[in-house]
């Protein structure tokens, strides 16, 4: 599931069967590899180019409407890609890390988990770049446009 309006990709897996309102959408999939791709810098770059944007005082929020998300290009080799299980493991780790971060009450623990999230995010992005066959120049364009 994902929010209709967000400053960046915020896709997550609902494994509890939550009911949602009209501020969230769902994708009928529990594929963790796809979750990893949808939360990557490359996906942020793509959605930043195609989604309608709401802009305020220095902030930009994207409208993740189904008409944009449904057209997100997933490579044909995705289902047979040999790195898919590694990507799924990293996406699962990201879910666990974000859950730990939400429950962390000590600032030092939050900092350590934040560093782990950033490192895992970079690994995940490298795999997604590989899946899409991006060149070094294309990676640079994506990373400059989505600097976090």
Residue pairs with C-beta under 8 A, 6 or more apart in sequence:
1 11
1 12
1 13
1 14
1 18
1 20
1 24
1 25
1 26
1 27
2 9
2 10
2 11
2 12
2 24
2 25
2 27
2 38
2 64
2 69
3 10
3 23
3 24
3 64
4 22
4 23
4 24
4 25
4 63
4 64
4 65
5 23
5 54
5 61
5 62
5 63
5 64
6 61
6 62
6 64
7 59
7 60
7 61
7 62
8 44
8 62
9 38
9 39
9 40
9 43
9 44
9 47
9 64
10 39
11 27
11 35
11 38
11 39
12 35
12 95
13 30
13 32
13 35
13 95
14 26
15 30
20 26
25 64
25 65
25 66
25 69
27 34
27 69
31 88
32 87
32 88
32 89
32 91
32 92
33 78
33 84
33 85
33 87
33 88
33 91
34 74
34 78
35 91
35 95
36 87
36 88
36 90
36 91
36 94
36 124
36 127
36 128
37 43
37 74
37 78
37 87
37 128
37 131
38 72
39 91
39 94
39 124
40 124
40 125
40 128
41 125
41 128
41 142
41 143
41 146
42 125
42 128
42 129
42 132
42 134
42 142
43 72
43 128
44 146
45 141
45 142
45 145
45 146
46 72
46 73
47 62
47 64
47 68
47 69
47 72
48 62
48 145
48 146
50 68
50 71
51 62
51 63
51 64
51 65
51 68
52 62
52 63
52 65
52 68
53 60
53 61
53 62
53 63
54 60
54 61
54 62
54 63
55 61
75 81
75 131
75 132
77 131
78 84
78 131
81 131
83 127
83 130
83 131
86 127
87 124
87 127
87 128
87 131
90 120
90 123
90 124
90 127
91 124
93 120
94 117
94 120
94 121
94 124
97 113
97 116
97 117
97 120
98 117
100 113
101 110
101 113
101 114
101 117
104 110
104 113
129 138
129 139
129 142
134 142
